[in-house]
Amino acid sequence: MNLIKKSFTLEGHKTSIALESEFWEALGKLAEMSDSSLPKLISSIDENRSNRPLASAIRVYCLTAKIK
């Protein structure tokens, strides 16, 4: 299982997120479905996460969201 690392700027800070390709694919579909960009969706997930790491929050978001 290979992780794919992508870099983003969240609230003015650069960060890298490493996820499996399946989660990147699901996240891309979810961003498209919500008529949003990937960085905006990740920023939203970041703002609404509890005390869990961002990568974990993204995985939970993907698993609980409804993908058409």
N, CA, C and O atoms as a GROMACS GRO file, in nm:
protein
  272
    1MET      N    1   0.085  -0.117   0.000
    1MET     CA    2   0.000   0.000   0.000
    1MET      C    3   0.090   0.123   0.000
    1MET      O    4   0.166   0.145   0.094
    2ASN      N    5   0.080   0.202  -0.104
    2ASN     CA    6   0.162   0.322  -0.116
    2ASN      C    7   0.079   0.445  -0.084
    2ASN      O    8  -0.036   0.458  -0.127
    3LEU      N    9   0.139   0.534  -0.009
    3LEU     CA   10   0.075   0.660   0.021
    3LEU      C   11   0.120   0.763  -0.081
    3LEU      O   12   0.235   0.765  -0.124
    4ILE      N   13   0.027   0.848  -0.120
    4ILE     CA   14   0.057   0.958  -0.212
    4ILE      C   15   0.053   1.085  -0.130
    4ILE      O   16  -0.047   1.114  -0.064
    5LYS      N   17   0.161   1.161  -0.136
    5LYS     CA   18   0.170   1.283  -0.057
    5LYS      C   19   0.144   1.403  -0.148
    5LYS      O   20   0.201   1.416  -0.256
    6LYS      N   21   0.055   1.492  -0.101
    6LYS     CA   22   0.026   1.616  -0.172
    6LYS      C   23   0.039   1.731  -0.074
    6LYS      O   24   0.013   1.716   0.045
    7SER      N   25   0.081   1.847  -0.126
    7SER     CA   26   0.102   1.964  -0.041
    7SER      C   27  -0.006   2.068  -0.065
    7SER      O   28  -0.051   2.090  -0.177
    8PHE      N   29  -0.047   2.132   0.044
    8PHE     CA   30  -0.150   2.234   0.041
    8PHE      C   31  -0.111   2.345   0.136
    8PHE      O   32  -0.026   2.327   0.223
    9THR      N   33  -0.175   2.460   0.119
    9THR     CA   34  -0.162   2.570   0.214
    9THR      C   35  -0.295   2.585   0.284
    9THR      O   36  -0.397   2.612   0.220
   10LEU      N   37  -0.294   2.567   0.415
   10LEU     CA   38  -0.415   2.578   0.496
   10LEU      C   39  -0.394   2.689   0.598
   10LEU      O   40  -0.301   2.684   0.679
   11GLU      N   41  -0.479   2.788   0.594
   11GLU     CA   42  -0.471   2.903   0.685
   11GLU      C   43  -0.331   2.965   0.683
   11GLU      O   44  -0.278   3.002   0.787
   12GLY      N   45  -0.274   2.975   0.564
   12GLY     CA   46  -0.145   3.038   0.548
   12GLY      C   47  -0.025   2.952   0.582
   12GLY      O   48   0.089   2.998   0.576
   13HIS      N   49  -0.049   2.825   0.618
   13HIS     CA   50   0.061   2.735   0.652
   13HIS      C   51   0.066   2.619   0.553
   13HIS      O   52  -0.035   2.558   0.522
   14LYS      N   53   0.186   2.592   0.504
   14LYS     CA   54   0.202   2.478   0.413
   14LYS      C   55   0.198   2.349   0.492
   14LYS      O   56   0.255   2.338   0.600
   15THR      N   57   0.129   2.251   0.435
   15THR     CA   58   0.121   2.120   0.499
   15THR      C   59   0.119   2.013   0.390
   15THR      O   60   0.075   2.039   0.278
   16SER      N   61   0.164   1.896   0.424
   16SER     CA   62   0.158   1.783   0.332
   16SER      C   63   0.067   1.678   0.392
   16SER      O   64   0.067   1.654   0.513
   17ILE      N   65  -0.010   1.615   0.306
   17ILE     CA   66  -0.103   1.511   0.349
   17ILE      C   67  -0.072   1.385   0.269
   17ILE      O   68  -0.063   1.390   0.147
   18ALA      N   69  -0.055   1.275   0.338
   18ALA     CA   70  -0.027   1.146   0.273
   18ALA      C   71  -0.148   1.056   0.290
   18ALA      O   72  -0.188   1.024   0.402
   19LEU      N   73  -0.206   1.016   0.177
   19LEU     CA   74  -0.324   0.928   0.176
   19LEU      C   75  -0.307   0.822   0.068
   19LEU      O   76  -0.229   0.838  -0.026
   20GLU      N   77  -0.381   0.715   0.083
   20GLU     CA   78  -0.386   0.612  -0.020
   20GLU      C   79  -0.458   0.669  -0.143
   20GLU      O   80  -0.541   0.759  -0.131
   21SER      N   81  -0.424   0.616  -0.261
   21SER     CA   82  -0.481   0.668  -0.386
   21SER      C   83  -0.633   0.662  -0.387
   21SER      O   84  -0.698   0.748  -0.445
   22GLU      N   85  -0.690   0.561  -0.323
   22GLU     CA   86  -0.837   0.548  -0.318
   22GLU      C   87  -0.901   0.666  -0.245
   22GLU      O   88  -1.008   0.712  -0.284
   23PHE      N   89  -0.836   0.714  -0.141
   23PHE     CA   90  -0.891   0.830  -0.068
   23PHE      C   91  -0.874   0.958  -0.149
   23PHE      O   92  -0.963   1.043  -0.146
   24TRP      N   93  -0.763   0.973  -0.221
   24TRP     CA   94  -0.748   1.091  -0.306
   24TRP      C   95  -0.855   1.091  -0.415
   24TRP      O   96  -0.912   1.196  -0.448
   25GLU      N   97  -0.883   0.974  -0.471
   25GLU     CA   98  -0.985   0.963  -0.575
   25GLU      C   99  -1.123   0.999  -0.518
   25GLU      O  100  -1.197   1.075  -0.579
   26ALA      N  101  -1.156   0.944  -0.403
   26ALA     CA  102  -1.286   0.973  -0.340
   26ALA      C  103  -1.296   1.120  -0.304
   26ALA      O  104  -1.401   1.182  -0.323
   27LEU      N  105  -1.189   1.177  -0.254
   27LEU     CA  106  -1.189   1.318  -0.215
   27LEU      C  107  -1.209   1.407  -0.338
   27LEU      O  108  -1.281   1.507  -0.331
   28GLY      N  109  -1.146   1.371  -0.448
   28GLY     CA  110  -1.165   1.446  -0.573
   28GLY      C  111  -1.310   1.441  -0.620
   28GLY      O  112  -1.364   1.542  -0.664
   29LYS      N  113  -1.372   1.324  -0.611
   29LYS     CA  114  -1.513   1.311  -0.650
   29LYS      C  115  -1.603   1.393  -0.559
   29LYS      O  116  -1.697   1.458  -0.605
   30LEU      N  117  -1.573   1.390  -0.430
   30LEU     CA  118  -1.654   1.467  -0.334
   30LEU      C  119  -1.640   1.617  -0.358
   30LEU      O  120  -1.738   1.691  -0.347
   31ALA      N  121  -1.521   1.663  -0.391
   31ALA     CA  122  -1.500   1.804  -0.422
   31ALA      C  123  -1.580   1.843  -0.547
   31ALA      O  124  -1.645   1.947  -0.551
   32GLU      N  125  -1.573   1.758  -0.647
   32GLU     CA  126  -1.646   1.783  -0.771
   32GLU      C  127  -1.797   1.786  -0.746
   32GLU      O  128  -1.867   1.873  -0.798
   33MET      N  129  -1.846   1.692  -0.666
   33MET     CA  130  -1.989   1.685  -0.637
   33MET      C  131  -2.037   1.809  -0.561
   33MET      O  132  -2.151   1.852  -0.579
   34SER      N  133  -1.952   1.866  -0.478
   34SER     CA  134  -1.991   1.983  -0.401
   34SER      C  135  -1.955   2.112  -0.474
   34SER      O  136  -1.963   2.221  -0.417
   35ASP      N  137  -1.915   2.099  -0.600
   35ASP     CA  138  -1.878   2.215  -0.684
   35ASP      C  139  -1.770   2.298  -0.614
   35ASP      O  140  -1.777   2.421  -0.608
   36SER      N  141  -1.672   2.228  -0.561
   36SER     CA  142  -1.563   2.291  -0.487
   36SER      C  143  -1.430   2.242  -0.542
   36SER      O  144  -1.425   2.148  -0.622
   37SER      N  145  -1.324   2.305  -0.498
   37SER     CA  146  -1.191   2.258  -0.535
   37SER      C  147  -1.139   2.168  -0.424
   37SER      O  148  -1.189   2.171  -0.311
   38LEU      N  149  -1.041   2.089  -0.455
   38LEU     CA  150  -0.980   2.000  -0.356
   38LEU      C  151  -0.923   2.080  -0.238
   38LEU      O  152  -0.946   2.042  -0.124
   39PRO      N  153  -0.848   2.188  -0.263
   39PRO     CA  154  -0.796   2.265  -0.148
   39PRO      C  155  -0.907   2.323  -0.060
   39PRO      O  156  -0.894   2.326   0.063
   40LYS      N  157  -1.016   2.368  -0.120
   40LYS     CA  158  -1.126   2.423  -0.041
   40LYS      C  159  -1.193   2.315   0.043
   40LYS      O  160  -1.227   2.339   0.159
   41LEU      N  161  -1.211   2.197  -0.014
   41LEU     CA  162  -1.272   2.088   0.060
   41LEU      C  163  -1.182   2.045   0.176
   41LEU      O  164  -1.231   2.022   0.287
   42ILE      N  165  -1.054   2.034   0.152
   42ILE     CA  166  -0.960   1.997   0.258
   42ILE      C  167  -0.957   2.103   0.367
   42ILE      O  168  -0.950   2.070   0.486
   43SER      N  169  -0.963   2.230   0.328
   43SER     CA  170  -0.967   2.337   0.426
   43SER      C  171  -1.092   2.326   0.513
   43SER      O  172  -1.086   2.348   0.634
   44SER      N  173  -1.205   2.293   0.452
   44SER     CA  174  -1.330   2.276   0.526
   44SER      C  175  -1.320   2.160   0.624
   44SER      O  176  -1.364   2.170   0.739
   45ILE      N  177  -1.263   2.050   0.579
   45ILE     CA  178  -1.245   1.934   0.667
   45ILE      C  179  -1.154   1.972   0.783
   45ILE      O  180  -1.179   1.935   0.898
   46ASP      N  181  -1.048   2.046   0.753
   46ASP     CA  182  -0.953   2.090   0.855
   46ASP      C  183  -1.023   2.176   0.960
   46ASP      O  184  -1.000   2.160   1.080
   47GLU      N  185  -1.106   2.267   0.916
   47GLU     CA  186  -1.176   2.358   1.008
   47GLU      C  187  -1.274   2.284   1.098
   47GLU      O  188  -1.298   2.326   1.211
   48ASN      N  189  -1.331   2.175   1.050
   48ASN     CA  190  -1.436   2.104   1.124
   48ASN      C  191  -1.389   1.977   1.195
   48ASN      O  192  -1.471   1.906   1.255
   49ARG      N  193  -1.262   1.948   1.190
   49ARG     CA  194  -1.214   1.824   1.253
   49ARG      C  195  -1.201   1.844   1.404
   49ARG      O  196  -1.182   1.955   1.454
   50SER      N  197  -1.213   1.733   1.472
   50SER     CA  198  -1.194   1.736   1.617
   50SER      C  199  -1.045   1.720   1.645
   50SER      O  200  -0.962   1.770   1.568
   51ASN      N  201  -1.010   1.654   1.749
   51ASN     CA  202  -0.870   1.639   1.787
   51ASN      C  203  -0.802   1.522   1.719
   51ASN      O  204  -0.720   1.453   1.780
   52ARG      N  205  -0.834   1.498   1.593
   52ARG     CA  206  -0.768   1.389   1.521
   52ARG      C  207  -0.678   1.447   1.413
   52ARG      O  208  -0.700   1.560   1.369
   53PRO      N  209  -0.578   1.373   1.371
   53PRO     CA  210  -0.490   1.421   1.264
   53PRO      C  211  -0.570   1.447   1.136
   53PRO      O  212  -0.673   1.384   1.111
   54LEU      N  213  -0.521   1.541   1.056
   54LEU     CA  214  -0.592   1.580   0.935
   54LEU      C  215  -0.612   1.462   0.840
   54LEU      O  216  -0.720   1.446   0.784
   55ALA      N  217  -0.511   1.380   0.821
   55ALA     CA  218  -0.525   1.265   0.730
   55ALA      C  219  -0.636   1.172   0.779
   55ALA      O  220  -0.712   1.118   0.698
   56SER      N  221  -0.645   1.152   0.909
   56SER     CA  222  -0.751   1.067   0.964
   56SER      C  223  -0.888   1.132   0.943
   56SER      O  224  -0.984   1.064   0.908
   57ALA      N  225  -0.895   1.262   0.965
   57ALA     CA  226  -1.022   1.334   0.945
   57ALA      C  227  -1.067   1.324   0.799
   57ALA      O  228  -1.186   1.311   0.772
   58ILE      N  229  -0.973   1.330   0.705
   58ILE     CA  230  -1.007   1.319   0.563
   58ILE      C  231  -1.059   1.178   0.533
   58ILE      O  232  -1.158   1.163   0.462
   59ARG      N  233  -0.993   1.078   0.587
   59ARG     CA  234  -1.039   0.939   0.564
   59ARG      C  235  -1.180   0.919   0.619
   59ARG      O  236  -1.264   0.859   0.552
   60VAL      N  237  -1.206   0.968   0.740
   60VAL     CA  238  -1.340   0.955   0.798
   60VAL      C  239  -1.442   1.030   0.713
   60VAL      O  240  -1.552   0.980   0.690
   61TYR      N  241  -1.406   1.149   0.668
   61TYR     CA  242  -1.495   1.227   0.582
   61TYR      C  243  -1.531   1.147   0.456
   61TYR      O  244  -1.648   1.138   0.418
   62CYS      N  245  -1.431   1.089   0.393
   62CYS     CA  246  -1.455   1.011   0.271
   62CYS      C  247  -1.544   0.891   0.299
   62CYS      O  248  -1.632   0.858   0.219
   63LEU      N  249  -1.522   0.825   0.411
   63LEU     CA  250  -1.600   0.705   0.443
   63LEU      C  251  -1.745   0.737   0.481
   63LEU      O  252  -1.834   0.654   0.460
   64THR      N  253  -1.768   0.854   0.535
   64THR     CA  254  -1.904   0.888   0.579
   64THR      C  255  -1.982   0.972   0.479
   64THR      O  256  -2.104   0.987   0.493
   65ALA      N  257  -1.915   1.026   0.379
   65ALA     CA  258  -1.983   1.106   0.276
   65ALA      C  259  -2.051   1.015   0.176
   65ALA      O  260  -2.012   0.899   0.160
   66LYS      N  261  -2.149   1.066   0.111
   66LYS     CA  262  -2.221   0.988   0.010
   66LYS      C  263  -2.167   1.024  -0.128
   66LYS      O  264  -2.176   1.139  -0.172
   67ILE      N  265  -2.111   0.925  -0.195
   67ILE     CA  266  -2.059   0.944  -0.330
   67ILE      C  267  -2.156   0.881  -0.428
   67ILE      O  268  -2.198   0.766  -0.410
   68LYS      N  269  -2.190   0.956  -0.530
   68LYS     CA  270  -2.283   0.905  -0.631
   68LYS      C  271  -2.210   0.813  -0.728
   68LYS      O  272  -2.271   0.760  -0.820
   0.00000   0.00000   0.00000
